[in-house]
């Protein structure tokens, strides 16, 4: 656990007693603070009381006595409207922060020569795979690495800092909204597409939240930014830090779009005819004179040469995984890992559960768990990785549903639709073969039978393009249900490694 100093003997309100909240309370108490806990749910309060914490109804508390409010990322800060604790805190002039801000302050309080390094990853899609991949590459290179945050272990539950350690932290837009001093040594923005707009008041607020990952970086820190979208290009063009852009040839720029082109960006002051914003003049290359990396199918390249052939990397199929590999390579190199060690780490990555994860092979049919794909953009990445699929989709739909995937419908041999989205998705699919299966178990059984009957090598893909909350607690539970349903078909699952 990471002890949080700076609040010794002071009362700190903690609202929301899920994983991040209860961990924050422990870290604050260990650092000498007096955490005062509250949750709208009885079970959270009971757990806190069982651990000996002070539990007090914050609706009746004297807020003038609090040094800070540590807010759960699940509680709204601004939209659709601020949580009532936020209103109370602001009325009393109490700062509102989150667990990522707490770890930032804890690490900053250490002497500079005793401070571990931090890699932070955010983005609409790909951040969990990129986080896990960076952790794997750094560990493979012999570094002391702790991986957590929005993936796996809460940030404050990670091991106590040591000077040689690297913390690799996935951060959500909700967590970034609650930061003021968070200053990663390497900050990564994988991509941006519309998501969680209700919590940020629209796209402008969502982009601003993501951009906060770079806001407090030191001048010698490194920023790795996906520039396939206008939002990423705009953020990259305004930074003075050491920038490497990550691009994909699958996303050619449109005329008039600002772009940091391959070979330009860090330390390059020329402008292309379509590069309209002024770039800061003090950029320097992040490492080895490199300013940009391009992801192409099964490879990453820079400055006109290949950096890594990803064909042997079974856990990194598709162009989107090449982009994830580009971020991991650049992060590792920026932390001093050699080229050879970084590439070796990429090629040995075992993959991430619930993200393009092969869970079994039944005859010639391979079953792929991509439950982490909770929106259409994420599902696009999976669908483009295979020439044809038997596709399981559905759940709680996001804005726009699967309309944006229409160009990929010819790849769908048949779709099996579940959950709330099933009727709307069926209408969108139109003449594309589909059936409303309602439940995941039924969808797996139907897809398995159809894929086997089709003959030859086939893919059954769970890539829902939806949230899971109509039928499952979260995407992990949905992925495990898929795994269980598939394993019921066979007693000899193929290892995903």
DRENDO-1510 file (C-alpha; in Angstrom, 1 decimal, always signed):
<recs>
REC; n; res; u; v; w
REC; 1; UNK; +0.0; +0.0; +0.0 .
REC; 2; UNK; +1.1; +3.6; -0.7 .
REC; 3; UNK; +0.9; +5.9; +2.3 .
REC; 4; UNK; -0.6; +9.3; +1.6 .
REC; 5; UNK; +1.1; +12.1; +3.6 .
REC; 6; UNK; +0.1; +15.8; +3.8 .
REC; 7; UNK; -3.1; +15.3; +5.8 .
REC; 8; UNK; -1.7; +14.4; +9.2 .
REC; 9; UNK; -4.2; +14.9; +12.0 .
REC; 10; UNK; -6.8; +16.4; +9.5 .
REC; 11; UNK; -10.2; +15.1; +8.6 .
REC; 12; UNK; -10.7; +14.0; +5.0 .
REC; 13; UNK; -14.1; +13.1; +3.7 .
REC; 14; UNK; -14.2; +10.0; +1.5 .
REC; 15; UNK; -17.4; +9.3; -0.5 .
REC; 16; UNK; -17.9; +6.1; -2.4 .
REC; 17; UNK; -16.6; +2.9; -0.7 .
REC; 18; UNK; -15.9; +0.7; -3.7 .
REC; 19; UNK; -12.4; -0.5; -4.5 .
REC; 20; UNK; -10.9; +3.0; -4.9 .
REC; 21; UNK; -12.7; +4.6; -2.0 .
REC; 22; UNK; -11.9; +2.0; +0.7 .
REC; 23; UNK; -8.3; +1.8; -0.6 .
REC; 24; UNK; -8.0; +5.6; -0.4 .
REC; 25; UNK; -9.3; +5.5; +3.2 .
REC; 26; UNK; -6.6; +3.0; +4.2 .
REC; 27; UNK; -3.8; +4.9; +2.5 .
REC; 28; UNK; -4.9; +8.2; +4.1 .
REC; 29; UNK; -5.2; +6.6; +7.5 .
REC; 30; UNK; -1.8; +5.0; +7.2 .
REC; 31; UNK; -0.4; +8.5; +6.3 .
REC; 32; UNK; -1.8; +10.0; +9.5 .
REC; 33; UNK; -5.1; +11.5; +8.2 .
REC; 34; UNK; -8.5; +11.0; +9.9 .
REC; 35; UNK; -10.7; +9.7; +7.0 .
REC; 36; UNK; -14.5; +10.1; +7.5 .
REC; 37; UNK; -16.3; +7.7; +5.2 .
REC; 38; UNK; -19.8; +7.6; +3.7 .
REC; 39; UNK; -21.5; +5.7; +1.0 .
REC; 40; UNK; -25.2; +5.6; -0.1 .
REC; 41; UNK; -25.1; +1.8; +0.0 .
REC; 42; UNK; -25.4; +0.0; +3.3 .
REC; 43; UNK; -22.9; -2.7; +2.3 .
REC; 44; UNK; -20.1; -0.2; +1.8 .
REC; 45; UNK; -20.7; +1.4; +5.1 .
REC; 46; UNK; -20.8; -2.0; +6.9 .
REC; 47; UNK; -17.4; -2.9; +5.4 .
REC; 48; UNK; -15.9; +0.4; +6.5 .
REC; 49; UNK; -17.2; +0.0; +10.0 .
REC; 50; UNK; -15.9; -3.6; +10.1 .
REC; 51; UNK; -12.4; -2.2; +9.4 .
REC; 52; UNK; -12.7; +0.3; +12.2 .
REC; 53; UNK; -13.1; +3.4; +10.1 .
REC; 54; UNK; -15.2; +6.4; +11.2 .
REC; 55; UNK; -18.5; +6.3; +9.2 .
REC; 56; UNK; -20.5; +9.5; +9.3 .
REC; 57; UNK; -23.5; +10.7; +7.3 .
REC; 58; UNK; -21.9; +13.4; +5.2 .
REC; 59; UNK; -25.3; +15.1; +4.6 .
REC; 60; UNK; -25.2; +16.3; +8.2 .
REC; 61; UNK; -21.4; +16.7; +8.6 .
REC; 62; UNK; -19.6; +20.0; +9.3 .
REC; 63; UNK; -17.8; +20.4; +6.0 .
REC; 64; UNK; -15.7; +23.3; +7.2 .
REC; 65; UNK; -13.6; +20.8; +9.2 .
REC; 66; UNK; -12.5; +18.8; +6.1 .
REC; 67; UNK; -9.2; +19.2; +4.4 .
REC; 68; UNK; -10.4; +17.5; +1.2 .
REC; 69; UNK; -13.2; +15.4; -0.3 .
REC; 70; UNK; -11.9; +12.2; -1.9 .
REC; 71; UNK; -14.6; +11.3; -4.4 .
REC; 72; UNK; -15.3; +8.0; -6.1 .
REC; 73; UNK; -14.8; +8.2; -9.8 .
REC; 74; UNK; -18.3; +6.7; -10.1 .
REC; 75; UNK; -19.9; +9.8; -8.7 .
REC; 76; UNK; -20.4; +12.7; -11.1 .
REC; 77; UNK; -18.2; +15.8; -10.7 .
REC; 78; UNK; -20.0; +18.1; -13.1 .
REC; 79; UNK; -22.5; +16.3; -15.3 .
REC; 80; UNK; -25.4; +15.5; -15.6 .
REC; 81; UNK; -25.2; +17.5; -12.3 .
REC; 82; UNK; -22.6; +17.5; -9.6 .
REC; 83; UNK; -22.9; +14.9; -6.9 .
REC; 84; UNK; -24.4; +16.4; -3.7 .
REC; 85; UNK; -21.0; +15.9; -1.9 .
REC; 86; UNK; -19.4; +18.0; -4.6 .
REC; 87; UNK; -21.9; +20.8; -3.9 .
REC; 88; UNK; -21.3; +20.6; -0.2 .
REC; 89; UNK; -17.5; +20.6; -0.6 .
REC; 90; UNK; -17.5; +23.6; -2.9 .
REC; 91; UNK; -19.8; +25.6; -0.6 .
REC; 92; UNK; -17.2; +25.0; +2.1 .
REC; 93; UNK; -14.2; +25.7; -0.1 .
REC; 94; UNK; -13.0; +22.1; +0.3 .
REC; 95; UNK; -10.9; +20.7; -2.7 .
REC; 96; UNK; -12.4; +17.7; -4.5 .
REC; 97; UNK; -9.8; +15.1; -5.5 .
REC; 98; UNK; -9.5; +11.4; -6.3 .
REC; 99; UNK; -7.2; +8.4; -5.8 .
REC; 100; UNK; -4.9; +9.3; -8.7 .
REC; 101; UNK; -4.3; +12.7; -7.2 .
REC; 102; UNK; -3.5; +11.1; -3.9 .
REC; 103; UNK; -0.8; +8.9; -5.4 .
REC; 104; UNK; +0.6; +11.9; -7.3 .
REC; 105; UNK; +0.9; +13.8; -4.0 .
REC; 106; UNK; +2.4; +10.8; -2.2 .
REC; 107; UNK; +5.1; +10.3; -4.8 .
REC; 108; UNK; +5.8; +14.0; -5.1 .
REC; 109; UNK; +6.4; +14.2; -1.4 .
REC; 110; UNK; +9.4; +11.8; -1.7 .
REC; 111; UNK; +12.9; +13.2; -2.3 .
REC; 112; UNK; +13.6; +13.4; -6.0 .
REC; 113; UNK; +16.3; +10.8; -5.9 .
REC; 114; UNK; +13.9; +8.4; -4.1 .
REC; 115; UNK; +11.0; +8.9; -6.4 .
REC; 116; UNK; +9.8; +6.1; -8.7 .
REC; 117; UNK; +8.8; +6.8; -12.3 .
REC; 118; UNK; +5.2; +6.8; -13.5 .
REC; 119; UNK; +3.7; +5.8; -16.9 .
REC; 120; UNK; +0.0; +6.7; -17.2 .
REC; 121; UNK; -2.3; +5.6; -20.0 .
REC; 122; UNK; -5.7; +6.9; -21.0 .
REC; 123; UNK; -7.9; +6.8; -24.1 .
REC; 124; UNK; -11.3; +5.7; -25.3 .
REC; 125; UNK; -10.1; +2.4; -26.5 .
REC; 126; UNK; -7.0; +0.3; -26.2 .
REC; 127; UNK; -5.8; +1.6; -22.8 .
REC; 128; UNK; -6.1; -1.6; -20.9 .
REC; 129; UNK; -4.2; -3.7; -23.5 .
REC; 130; UNK; -1.6; -0.9; -23.8 .
REC; 131; UNK; -1.3; -0.8; -20.0 .
REC; 132; UNK; -0.8; -4.5; -19.6 .
REC; 133; UNK; +1.5; -4.6; -22.6 .
REC; 134; UNK; +3.8; -1.9; -21.2 .
REC; 135; UNK; +3.9; -3.6; -17.9 .
REC; 136; UNK; +4.9; -6.9; -19.6 .
REC; 137; UNK; +7.6; -5.3; -21.8 .
REC; 138; UNK; +9.2; -3.4; -18.8 .
REC; 139; UNK; +9.1; -6.6; -16.6 .
REC; 140; UNK; +10.6; -8.6; -19.4 .
REC; 141; UNK; +13.4; -6.1; -19.6 .
REC; 142; UNK; +14.2; -6.7; -15.9 .
REC; 143; UNK; +12.6; -3.6; -14.4 .
REC; 144; UNK; +10.6; -3.5; -11.1 .
REC; 145; UNK; +7.0; -2.8; -12.3 .
REC; 146; UNK; +3.7; -2.3; -10.6 .
REC; 147; UNK; +0.6; -2.2; -12.8 .
REC; 148; UNK; -2.8; -1.0; -11.6 .
REC; 149; UNK; -5.3; +1.9; -11.6 .
REC; 150; UNK; -8.4; +1.5; -13.8 .
REC; 151; UNK; -7.1; -2.0; -14.6 .
REC; 152; UNK; -6.7; -4.5; -11.8 .
REC; 153; UNK; -5.4; -3.1; -8.5 .
REC; 154; UNK; -6.4; +0.3; -7.3 .
REC; 155; UNK; -3.5; +2.8; -7.5 .
REC; 156; UNK; -3.1; +3.2; -3.7 .
REC; 157; UNK; -3.1; -0.5; -3.2 .
REC; 158; UNK; +0.0; -0.9; -5.3 .
REC; 159; UNK; +3.3; -1.8; -3.4 .
REC; 160; UNK; +5.1; +0.9; -1.5 .
REC; 161; UNK; +7.4; +3.0; -3.7 .
REC; 162; UNK; +11.1; +2.2; -4.2 .
REC; 163; UNK; +13.5; +4.3; -6.3 .
REC; 164; UNK; +13.9; +1.7; -9.0 .
REC; 165; UNK; +10.2; +1.1; -9.5 .
REC; 166; UNK; +8.0; +2.0; -12.4 .
REC; 167; UNK; +4.2; +2.4; -11.8 .
REC; 168; UNK; +2.2; +1.7; -14.9 .
REC; 169; UNK; -1.3; +3.2; -14.3 .
REC; 170; UNK; -4.4; +3.1; -16.4 .
REC; 171; UNK; -6.5; +6.2; -15.8 .
REC; 172; UNK; -10.0; +7.0; -16.8 .
REC; 173; UNK; -11.5; +10.3; -17.8 .
REC; 174; UNK; -13.4; +10.3; -14.5 .
REC; 175; UNK; -10.2; +9.9; -12.5 .
REC; 176; UNK; -8.4; +12.5; -14.5 .
REC; 177; UNK; -11.2; +15.0; -13.8 .
REC; 178; UNK; -10.2; +14.7; -10.1 .
REC; 179; UNK; -6.5; +15.5; -10.6 .
REC; 180; UNK; -4.6; +18.8; -10.3 .
REC; 181; UNK; -0.9; +17.8; -9.8 .
REC; 182; UNK; -0.7; +14.4; -11.6 .
REC; 183; UNK; +2.6; +14.5; -13.5 .
REC; 184; UNK; +3.5; +11.2; -15.2 .
REC; 185; UNK; +7.0; +10.7; -16.6 .
REC; 186; UNK; +5.4; +9.2; -19.6 .
REC; 187; UNK; +1.8; +10.1; -20.4 .
REC; 188; UNK; -0.1; +8.3; -23.1 .
REC; 189; UNK; -3.3; +9.1; -24.9 .
REC; 190; UNK; -4.2; +6.2; -27.2 .
REC; 191; UNK; -7.2; +7.7; -29.0 .
REC; 192; UNK; -10.4; +9.6; -28.5 .
REC; 193; UNK; -13.9; +8.9; -29.8 .
REC; 194; UNK; -17.3; +9.9; -28.3 .
REC; 195; UNK; -17.9; +8.1; -25.0 .
REC; 196; UNK; -19.2; +9.0; -21.5 .
REC; 197; UNK; -20.5; +12.2; -22.9 .
REC; 198; UNK; -23.3; +12.4; -20.3 .
REC; 199; UNK; -20.6; +12.6; -17.6 .
REC; 200; UNK; -18.6; +15.3; -19.3 .
REC; 201; UNK; -21.3; +17.5; -20.7 .
REC; 202; UNK; -20.4; +16.7; -24.3 .
REC; 203; UNK; -17.4; +16.0; -26.5 .
REC; 204; UNK; -15.5; +19.2; -25.5 .
REC; 205; UNK; -15.6; +18.2; -21.8 .
REC; 206; UNK; -14.6; +14.6; -22.5 .
REC; 207; UNK; -11.6; +15.7; -24.6 .
REC; 208; UNK; -10.6; +18.2; -21.9 .
REC; 209; UNK; -10.7; +15.5; -19.3 .
REC; 210; UNK; -8.4; +13.2; -21.4 .
REC; 211; UNK; -6.0; +16.1; -22.0 .
REC; 212; UNK; -5.5; +16.6; -18.3 .
REC; 213; UNK; -3.1; +13.6; -18.3 .
REC; 214; UNK; -0.5; +16.1; -19.9 .
REC; 215; UNK; -1.4; +19.2; -17.9 .
REC; 216; UNK; +1.1; +19.0; -15.1 .
REC; 217; UNK; +3.9; +17.1; -16.9 .
REC; 218; UNK; +7.5; +18.5; -16.4 .
REC; 219; UNK; +9.3; +19.8; -19.5 .
REC; 220; UNK; +11.5; +16.8; -19.7 .
REC; 221; UNK; +8.5; +14.3; -19.5 .
REC; 222; UNK; +7.4; +12.4; -22.5 .
REC; 223; UNK; +3.9; +12.5; -24.2 .
REC; 224; UNK; +2.8; +9.7; -26.5 .
REC; 225; UNK; -0.3; +10.7; -28.4 .
REC; 226; UNK; -2.5; +8.9; -30.9 .
REC; 227; UNK; -3.1; +11.3; -33.8 .
REC; 228; UNK; -5.6; +9.4; -36.0 .
REC; 229; UNK; -8.4; +11.8; -34.9 .
REC; 230; UNK; -8.7; +15.5; -34.9 .
REC; 231; UNK; -8.9; +15.6; -31.1 .
REC; 232; UNK; -5.5; +13.9; -30.7 .
REC; 233; UNK; -3.9; +16.0; -33.3 .
REC; 234; UNK; -5.2; +19.1; -31.6 .
REC; 235; UNK; -3.8; +18.1; -28.2 .
REC; 236; UNK; -0.4; +17.1; -29.7 .
REC; 237; UNK; -0.1; +20.4; -31.5 .
REC; 238; UNK; -0.4; +22.4; -28.3 .
REC; 239; UNK; +2.1; +20.6; -26.1 .
REC; 240; UNK; +5.6; +21.7; -25.2 .
REC; 241; UNK; +6.6; +18.4; -23.8 .
REC; 242; UNK; +8.7; +15.8; -25.6 .
REC; 243; UNK; +6.1; +14.4; -28.0 .
REC; 244; UNK; +6.0; +11.2; -30.0 .
REC; 245; UNK; +2.9; +10.8; -32.2 .
REC; 246; UNK; +1.4; +7.4; -32.9 .
REC; 247; UNK; -0.5; +7.1; -36.2 .
REC; 248; UNK; -2.1; +4.5; -38.3 .
REC; 249; UNK; -2.2; +4.3; -42.1 .
REC; 250; UNK; -5.8; +3.1; -41.7 .
REC; 251; UNK; -6.7; +6.7; -40.8 .
REC; 252; UNK; -5.5; +9.0; -43.6 .
REC; 253; UNK; -6.0; +12.6; -42.8 .
REC; 254; UNK; -8.6; +14.7; -44.6 .
REC; 255; UNK; -7.7; +17.9; -46.4 .
REC; 256; UNK; -7.4; +20.8; -44.0 .
REC; 257; UNK; -7.0; +18.6; -40.8 .
REC; 258; UNK; -4.1; +19.6; -38.6 .
REC; 259; UNK; -1.6; +16.8; -38.5 .
REC; 260; UNK; +1.8; +15.9; -37.1 .
REC; 261; UNK; +3.0; +13.9; -40.1 .
REC; 262; UNK; +5.5; +11.0; -40.0 .
REC; 263; UNK; +9.0; +12.5; -39.5 .
REC; 264; UNK; +7.6; +15.7; -38.1 .
REC; 265; UNK; +6.6; +16.8; -34.6 .
REC; 266; UNK; +9.2; +16.6; -31.9 .
REC; 267; UNK; +12.1; +19.0; -32.8 .
REC; 268; UNK; +10.9; +19.5; -36.4 .
REC; 269; UNK; +9.7; +23.0; -37.1 .
REC; 270; UNK; +8.6; +22.7; -40.7 .
REC; 271; UNK; +5.0; +22.8; -41.6 .
REC; 272; UNK; +3.0; +20.8; -44.1 .
REC; 273; UNK; +0.4; +22.5; -46.3 .
REC; 274; UNK; -2.3; +20.9; -44.1 .
REC; 275; UNK; -0.7; +21.6; -40.8 .
REC; 276; UNK; -2.6; +24.7; -39.7 .
REC; 277; UNK; -1.9; +25.2; -36.0 .
REC; 278; UNK; +1.4; +26.8; -34.8 .
REC; 279; UNK; +3.5; +24.2; -33.0 .
REC; 280; UNK; +5.6; +25.1; -29.9 .
REC; 281; UNK; +9.2; +25.8; -30.9 .
REC; 282; UNK; +10.9; +24.1; -28.0 .
REC; 283; UNK; +10.1; +20.4; -28.6 .
REC; 284; UNK; +12.9; +17.9; -28.6 .
REC; 285; UNK; +12.8; +14.3; -29.6 .
REC; 286; UNK; +11.8; +11.9; -26.8 .
REC; 287; UNK; +14.5; +9.4; -27.7 .
REC; 288; UNK; +16.8; +8.5; -30.6 .
REC; 289; UNK; +15.7; +11.5; -32.6 .
REC; 290; UNK; +12.3; +9.9; -33.1 .
REC; 291; UNK; +9.2; +12.1; -33.5 .
REC; 292; UNK; +6.6; +9.6; -34.7 .
REC; 293; UNK; +5.7; +5.9; -35.0 .
REC; 294; UNK; +3.3; +4.4; -37.5 .
REC; 295; UNK; +1.3; +1.3; -36.9 .
REC; 296; UNK; +0.6; -0.9; -40.0 .
REC; 297; UNK; -0.8; -4.4; -40.2 .
REC; 298; UNK; +1.5; -6.7; -38.1 .
REC; 299; UNK; +4.3; -4.1; -37.8 .
REC; 300; UNK; +5.4; -0.8; -36.4 .
REC; 301; UNK; +7.8; +1.5; -38.2 .
REC; 302; UNK; +9.4; +4.9; -37.9 .
REC; 303; UNK; +11.6; +7.2; -40.0 .
REC; 304; UNK; +11.0; +5.0; -43.0 .
REC; 305; UNK; +12.2; +1.7; -41.4 .
REC; 306; UNK; +10.5; -1.2; -39.6 .
REC; 307; UNK; +10.9; -1.2; -35.8 .
REC; 308; UNK; +9.2; -4.6; -35.2 .
REC; 309; UNK; +7.6; -7.3; -37.2 .
REC; 310; UNK; +4.6; -8.3; -35.1 .
REC; 311; UNK; +3.6; -11.3; -37.2 .
REC; 312; UNK; +4.9; -13.8; -34.6 .
REC; 313; UNK; +3.0; -12.0; -31.8 .
REC; 314; UNK; -0.1; -14.1; -31.6 .
REC; 315; UNK; -1.7; -12.0; -28.9 .
REC; 316; UNK; -1.4; -8.8; -31.0 .
REC; 317; UNK; -3.6; -9.4; -34.0 .
REC; 318; UNK; -4.9; -6.5; -36.1 .
REC; 319; UNK; -3.8; -2.9; -36.8 .
REC; 320; UNK; -5.2; -1.7; -33.5 .
REC; 321; UNK; -2.9; -4.0; -31.6 .
REC; 322; UNK; +0.0; -2.7; -33.7 .
REC; 323; UNK; -0.9; +0.7; -32.4 .
REC; 324; UNK; -0.9; -0.6; -28.8 .
REC; 325; UNK; +2.5; -2.1; -29.6 .
REC; 326; UNK; +3.7; +1.2; -30.8 .
REC; 327; UNK; +2.8; +2.9; -27.6 .
REC; 328; UNK; +4.4; +0.2; -25.5 .
REC; 329; UNK; +7.6; +0.3; -27.6 .
REC; 330; UNK; +7.8; +4.1; -27.3 .
REC; 331; UNK; +7.1; +4.0; -23.5 .
REC; 332; UNK; +9.8; +1.4; -22.9 .
REC; 333; UNK; +12.4; +3.2; -25.0 .
REC; 334; UNK; +11.6; +6.5; -23.3 .
REC; 335; UNK; +12.4; +4.7; -20.0 .
REC; 336; UNK; +15.7; +3.4; -21.2 .
REC; 337; UNK; +14.9; -0.1; -22.4 .
REC; 338; UNK; +16.9; -1.1; -25.4 .
REC; 339; UNK; +15.4; -1.6; -28.8 .
REC; 340; UNK; +16.0; -5.3; -28.8 .
REC; 341; UNK; +14.6; -5.8; -25.3 .
REC; 342; UNK; +11.5; -3.8; -26.2 .
REC; 343; UNK; +10.8; -5.8; -29.3 .
REC; 344; UNK; +11.4; -9.1; -27.4 .
REC; 345; UNK; +8.8; -8.0; -24.9 .
REC; 346; UNK; +6.2; -7.2; -27.6 .
REC; 347; UNK; +6.6; -10.6; -29.2 .
REC; 348; UNK; +6.2; -12.6; -26.0 .
REC; 349; UNK; +3.1; -10.7; -24.6 .
REC; 350; UNK; +0.5; -13.3; -23.6 .
REC; 351; UNK; -2.5; -11.1; -24.1 .
REC; 352; UNK; -5.1; -9.5; -21.9 .
REC; 353; UNK; -8.2; -11.2; -20.6 .
REC; 354; UNK; -11.4; -10.1; -22.3 .
REC; 355; UNK; -9.6; -8.3; -25.1 .
REC; 356; UNK; -9.2; -10.3; -28.3 .
REC; 357; UNK; -8.6; -13.4; -26.0 .
REC; 358; UNK; -8.8; -16.8; -27.6 .
REC; 359; UNK; -10.6; -18.9; -24.9 .
REC; 360; UNK; -10.9; -22.2; -26.8 .
REC; 361; UNK; -10.7; -24.0; -30.1 .
REC; 362; UNK; -13.5; -26.5; -30.9 .
REC; 363; UNK; -12.5; -28.3; -34.1 .
REC; 364; UNK; -11.8; -25.6; -36.6 .
REC; 365; UNK; -13.8; -23.0; -34.7 .
REC; 366; UNK; -11.9; -20.5; -32.6 .
REC; 367; UNK; -13.8; -18.6; -29.9 .
REC; 368; UNK; -12.5; -15.1; -29.1 .
REC; 369; UNK; -13.5; -13.1; -26.0 .
REC; 370; UNK; -13.5; -9.4; -26.7 .
REC; 371; UNK; -16.0; -8.4; -23.9 .
REC; 372; UNK; -13.9; -5.3; -23.2 .
REC; 373; UNK; -15.3; -3.8; -26.4 .
REC; 374; UNK; -18.0; -1.7; -24.8 .
REC; 375; UNK; -18.6; +0.7; -27.8 .
REC; 376; UNK; -18.7; +0.5; -31.6 .
REC; 377; UNK; -15.1; +1.8; -32.0 .
REC; 378; UNK; -13.7; -1.0; -29.9 .
REC; 379; UNK; -15.8; -3.6; -31.7 .
REC; 380; UNK; -14.5; -2.2; -35.1 .
REC; 381; UNK; -11.0; -3.0; -34.0 .
REC; 382; UNK; -12.0; -6.7; -33.4 .
REC; 383; UNK; -14.1; -7.0; -36.6 .
REC; 384; UNK; -11.4; -5.7; -38.8 .
REC; 385; UNK; -9.0; -8.3; -37.4 .
REC; 386; UNK; -10.8; -11.2; -39.2 .
REC; 387; UNK; -12.1; -11.7; -42.8 .
REC; 388; UNK; -15.3; -13.2; -41.5 .
REC; 389; UNK; -16.9; -13.8; -38.1 .
REC; 390; UNK; -19.9; -15.2; -36.3 .
REC; 391; UNK; -20.5; -12.1; -34.2 .
REC; 392; UNK; -22.1; -12.0; -30.7 .
REC; 393; UNK; -23.1; -8.4; -29.8 .
REC; 394; UNK; -25.5; -6.5; -27.6 .
REC; 395; UNK; -26.1; -5.2; -24.1 .
REC; 396; UNK; -26.7; -1.6; -23.1 .
REC; 397; UNK; -26.1; +0.4; -26.3 .
REC; 398; UNK; -24.0; +3.5; -26.5 .
REC; 399; UNK; -25.0; +6.6; -28.5 .
REC; 400; UNK; -25.2; +5.7; -32.2 .
REC; 401; UNK; -25.4; +2.0; -31.6 .
REC; 402; UNK; -23.6; +0.1; -34.4 .
REC; 403; UNK; -24.5; +2.4; -37.2 .
REC; 404; UNK; -20.8; +3.3; -37.7 .
REC; 405; UNK; -20.0; -0.4; -38.3 .
REC; 406; UNK; -22.1; -0.7; -41.5 .
REC; 407; UNK; -19.0; -0.9; -43.7 .
REC; 408; UNK; -18.0; -4.1; -41.8 .
REC; 409; UNK; -21.3; -5.9; -42.1 .
REC; 410; UNK; -20.1; -7.9; -45.1 .
REC; 411; UNK; -17.6; -9.5; -42.8 .
REC; 412; UNK; -20.4; -10.8; -40.6 .
REC; 413; UNK; -21.4; -14.4; -41.5 .
REC; 414; UNK; -24.2; -14.1; -38.9 .
REC; 415; UNK; -24.9; -12.0; -35.8 .
REC; 416; UNK; -26.3; -13.2; -32.5 .
REC; 417; UNK; -27.9; -10.3; -30.6 .
REC; 418; UNK; -28.3; -10.2; -26.8 .
REC; 419; UNK; -29.6; -7.8; -24.2 .
REC; 420; UNK; -31.4; -4.4; -24.5 .
REC; 421; UNK; -29.7; -3.5; -27.8 .
REC; 422; UNK; -30.9; -6.6; -29.7 .
REC; 423; UNK; -34.0; -5.1; -31.4 .
REC; 424; UNK; -32.2; -1.9; -32.4 .
REC; 425; UNK; -29.2; -3.8; -33.6 .
REC; 426; UNK; -31.4; -6.2; -35.6 .
REC; 427; UNK; -32.9; -3.2; -37.4 .
REC; 428; UNK; -29.5; -1.7; -38.2 .
REC; 429; UNK; -28.2; -5.0; -39.5 .
REC; 430; UNK; -31.0; -5.2; -42.0 .
REC; 431; UNK; -30.3; -7.9; -44.5 .
REC; 432; UNK; -27.1; -9.1; -42.8 .
REC; 433; UNK; -27.9; -12.5; -41.3 .
REC; 434; UNK; -28.8; -12.3; -37.7 .
REC; 435; UNK; -30.9; -13.7; -34.9 .
REC; 436; UNK; -32.1; -12.3; -31.6 .
REC; 437; UNK; -30.6; -14.8; -29.1 .
REC; 438; UNK; -31.4; -12.7; -26.0 .
REC; 439; UNK; -29.0; -14.5; -23.7 .
REC; 440; UNK; -25.2; -15.1; -24.0 .
REC; 441; UNK; -25.6; -18.8; -23.4 .
REC; 442; UNK; -28.0; -19.1; -26.3 .
REC; 443; UNK; -25.9; -16.9; -28.5 .
REC; 444; UNK; -22.8; -19.1; -27.9 .
REC; 445; UNK; -24.7; -22.3; -28.6 .
REC; 446; UNK; -26.2; -21.0; -31.8 .
REC; 447; UNK; -23.0; -19.4; -33.1 .
REC; 448; UNK; -21.0; -22.6; -32.3 .
REC; 449; UNK; -23.4; -24.7; -34.3 .
REC; 450; UNK; -23.5; -22.4; -37.3 .
REC; 451; UNK; -19.7; -21.9; -37.4 .
REC; 452; UNK; -19.2; -25.7; -37.3 .
REC; 453; UNK; -21.7; -26.2; -40.0 .
REC; 454; UNK; -20.0; -23.6; -42.2 .
REC; 455; UNK; -16.9; -25.8; -42.4 .
REC; 456; UNK; -13.2; -24.7; -42.4 .
REC; 457; UNK; -11.6; -22.3; -40.0 .
REC; 458; UNK; -14.1; -20.0; -38.4 .
REC; 459; UNK; -14.2; -17.3; -35.7 .
REC; 460; UNK; -16.9; -16.9; -33.1 .
REC; 461; UNK; -16.4; -13.4; -31.7 .
REC; 462; UNK; -17.9; -11.8; -28.6 .
REC; 463; UNK; -17.4; -8.1; -29.2 .
REC; 464; UNK; -20.5; -6.6; -27.8 .
REC; 465; UNK; -20.2; -2.9; -28.8 .
REC; 466; UNK; -22.3; -2.3; -25.6 .
REC; 467; UNK; -22.0; -1.9; -21.9 .
REC; 468; UNK; -22.8; -5.0; -19.9 .
REC; 469; UNK; -25.0; -3.7; -17.1 .
REC; 470; UNK; -28.4; -5.1; -18.3 .
REC; 471; UNK; -27.3; -8.7; -17.8 .
REC; 472; UNK; -23.9; -8.6; -16.1 .
REC; 473; UNK; -22.1; -6.8; -13.3 .
REC; 474; UNK; -19.4; -5.6; -15.6 .
REC; 475; UNK; -17.5; -6.5; -18.8 .
REC; 476; UNK; -15.3; -9.0; -16.9 .
REC; 477; UNK; -18.4; -10.9; -15.7 .
REC; 478; UNK; -19.7; -11.0; -19.2 .
REC; 479; UNK; -16.4; -12.3; -20.5 .
REC; 480; UNK; -16.2; -15.0; -17.9 .
REC; 481; UNK; -19.8; -16.0; -18.7 .
REC; 482; UNK; -18.7; -16.3; -22.4 .
REC; 483; UNK; -15.7; -18.3; -21.4 .
REC; 484; UNK; -17.9; -20.7; -19.3 .
REC; 485; UNK; -20.4; -21.1; -22.1 .
REC; 486; UNK; -17.6; -21.9; -24.6 .
REC; 487; UNK; -15.9; -24.3; -22.2 .
REC; 488; UNK; -19.1; -26.2; -21.8 .
REC; 489; UNK; -18.8; -27.1; -25.5 .
REC; 490; UNK; -15.4; -28.8; -25.0 .
REC; 491; UNK; -13.2; -30.3; -22.3 .
REC; 492; UNK; -10.1; -29.4; -24.2 .
REC; 493; UNK; -9.7; -25.6; -24.5 .
REC; 494; UNK; -6.8; -24.2; -26.3 .
REC; 495; UNK; -4.4; -22.1; -24.4 .
REC; 496; UNK; -4.5; -18.4; -25.3 .
REC; 497; UNK; -0.8; -18.2; -24.9 .
</recs>
